[in-house]
Amino acid sequence: MTEAEKKTPAESTQSNGAKSKTPLIVGAIVVVVVVIAAIAAFLMMNQGGGNAEEALSVCERNAAALEVHQNSLATVQEQADALDLDGADEAALTDLEAAQEAVDALGEMPVCPADGSAKDIEAATEEIKAYANDLRAATNDLDVAVKALAPAEE
């Protein structure tokens, strides 16, 4: 009798059963790895988290806050335009000119994109914040220059 014939029916199903479970275990492991990789890829693509609607809302609030700064600049600009610069101090005029150049260099205000990923909208929000900081600084510089020349007007 050969060795295969000497095995009992229980022994032969155990060896066959172990072989048939191995592909299932390997398949399950592959599925788990693929799912983890997909989740990791999704998270990397959406760095910063959040959804586009929430990011757009934050962006629009920051853009709306700029209106206050733009109104302040308009007020200071009107004061600068109303100055009588005849006989004004040369250094103060130079400061006014430099402040006006800083205002002119601001360019166009960035806007929130209507479409785009959360990442794109968050980038626009950061641009708006940077523009707001530059706008405040330019407005303050212009205001200081205008106030330095205002007494010369009287």
GIBEL-V183288 format. One record per residue. N is the residue number from 0. RES is the residue in one small letter. PSI is psi in whole degrees, 0 to 359 (NA if undefined). Layout:
n res psi
N RES PSI
N RES PSI
This chain:
n res psi
0 m 137
1 t 170
2 e 322
3 a 326
4 e 334
5 k 338
6 k 143
7 t 162
8 p 326
9 a 320
10 e 320
11 s 327
12 t 330
13 q 314
14 s 321
15 n 323
16 g 320
17 a 322
18 k 323
19 s 337
20 k 334
21 t 312
22 p 327
23 l 319
24 i 315
25 v 317
26 g 318
27 a 319
28 i 318
29 v 317
30 v 315
31 v 316
32 v 318
33 v 318
34 v 316
35 i 318
36 a 319
37 a 318
38 i 315
39 a 318
40 a 318
41 f 316
42 l 324
43 m 322
44 m 330
45 n 46
46 q 143
47 g 344
48 g 196
49 g 171
50 n 169
51 a 324
52 e 316
53 e 316
54 a 320
55 l 321
56 s 316
57 v 317
58 c 314
59 e 324
60 r 319
61 n 320
62 a 321
63 a 326
64 a 335
65 l 336
66 e 321
67 v 315
68 h 322
69 q 324
70 n 320
71 s 316
72 l 318
73 a 319
74 t 314
75 v 322
76 q 320
77 e 320
78 q 320
79 a 318
80 d 331
81 a 353
82 l 142
83 d 110
84 l 4
85 d 127
86 g 11
87 a 155
88 d 134
89 e 318
90 a 320
91 a 323
92 l 321
93 t 319
94 d 319
95 l 317
96 e 317
97 a 320
98 a 321
99 q 322
100 e 322
101 a 322
102 v 316
103 d 330
104 a 351
105 l 323
106 g 198
107 e 144
108 m 134
109 p 154
110 v 159
111 c 133
112 p 138
113 a 324
114 d 162
115 g 167
116 s 167
117 a 323
118 k 317
119 d 317
120 i 320
121 e 324
122 a 319
123 a 323
124 t 318
125 e 322
126 e 320
127 i 319
128 k 317
129 a 318
130 y 319
131 a 318
132 n 316
133 d 320
134 l 315
135 r 315
136 a 315
137 a 320
138 t 316
139 n 317
140 d 318
141 l 319
142 d 316
143 v 317
144 a 320
145 v 316
146 k 328
147 a 330
148 l 342
149 a 317
150 p 330
151 a 339
152 e 330
153 e NA
